[in-house]
């Protein structure tokens, strides 16, 4: 795997971690559109101290559409 592929895999893991966190908080993602969930994930990345600094650094430049693309490859959400 090259460096870009490794970063994408890391980002998927981090996004999945945030989805799990939202689920534990009681967020009812089943009835939400994927893009709304992505905006929620984006807000967590930007405003909360939920992630470690290295994790935040890996996903800080993602926008909601980037997150949506990553989620499309990840079966644990939506």
Number of C-alpha atoms within 10 A of each C-alpha: 6 6 8 9 10 11 14 14 13 15 22 20 15 19 24 19 15 19 22 15 15 17 13 10 9 9 15 12 15 10 8 11 10 19 14 13 23 22 16 17 21 23 13 17 23 15 8 10 10 14 15 9 10 9 16 18 12 14 22 14 11 15 15 18 14 14 21 20 13 19 21 14 10 14 8 11 16 15
